[in-house]
Amino acid sequence: MARAIVTQLMFEGAAEEAMTLYVSLFKGPQITQLERYGPGEHGAEGSIKRAEFTLAGHRLACIDSPIKHGFTFTPSMSLFVECEDEAEMDAAFARLSDGGAVLMPPGS
């Protein structure tokens, strides 16, 4: 798979509903990946572990976070960056978080 930066939407149980709404609004959308949590996994069975879709050629992803936050839909926009390896991710995280406040460290 080619490396990409994907707009990431995080929900707590409404990812499929939101994705279905978004793809119904525009011509030519495509759901390209749909993975659900199974029995005994960290998330609620049947909820969206990770889904990807395109809107007007723009790649988006959504998840139902199994971790409870102080919000049900992330109050900001996230970018999901596909890195070559963990070292690249660690270096990018270190540079991007330098001097800032980390709300969700890697692994969260």
N, C-alpha and C positions, 0 to 999 in steps of 0.2 A: 504494500500500500504506500502510496506517495505521502510524504509528510504534509501536514496541513495545519491551519489554525481554524478551529471550529467554534462558533458561538454556542456557548453552553447554557442551558436553562435548567435550573434545579428546583424541583418541587418536593412536596411531602404527600404524595398520593394522587396528584392531579396531572401528572406528565402526559398520560395517554389522552385524557380529555383535551388538554391544551394542544397537543400535537394534532389531534383530529380536527380541532377547530381551525388551527393555522393552515393546514393543508386544504381545508374546504373553502378557504377564502380566496385563493389565487389559482390561476390556470397553470397547469404543468408541474404541480408539486410531485415529489416522489419520496416515499418512505424507503430508505435504503438499508436500514438495519433495525431490528426489533428484538431485543433480548430481555426476557422477564426473569425475575427472581423465582427460583424453584423451591421445593420443600427443604426446609432446614438451612436455607441460605440466610445471609444477614438481613435482607430486606423482606417486606411482606410478600408472601407467595402471590405470584401473578402480577405484581407491580413492575414498573419499568426499571430494569437494571441499567439499560442504556438503549436509546433509540436515536437513530440519525435520519434526517430528512432534508430535502432541499426546497427552498422557496425562491423562485426566480433565479435559480442557479447558485444561490447562497446556501452553504452547508451549515446546518444547525444540529445540535444534539440535545436530548433531554434525559433527565434521570428523575427517579423518585428516591430521594435521599433516605436511607434507613436511619440516619442520625438525626435526632430531634434538635432543631435550632430555635431561636427566638423569633422565627418567621416561617411561613409555609411556602413562600415563593421568594427566592433570593432577591433582596432589595437592590441588587446591582446586576450588571451584566458581567458574565464571566467568559473568558476565552479558554478553550481546551486546546492545548498545544501538544502536538505529537512530537516527541523528542526522539533522537537516535538511541539514547540510552539514559540510564539514571544519572550519570555524571553530567550530561548536558542539562538535564532537568535541574539538578542541584545547583549548577553554576548559574542558570537563568534565574532560579528562585532567589539565590543569594544576591544577585545584582538588583533584581526588581524589588526586593524587600528591604534593601539597605536604606536606612533612614525613615522607613515607613512603619506602619502598624500592620502586623500580620493577623488577619481575622480567621483564616483557615490555612494552617500550615500543611505541607505535603503529608499525605497519609490520613488526612481528615476526610 
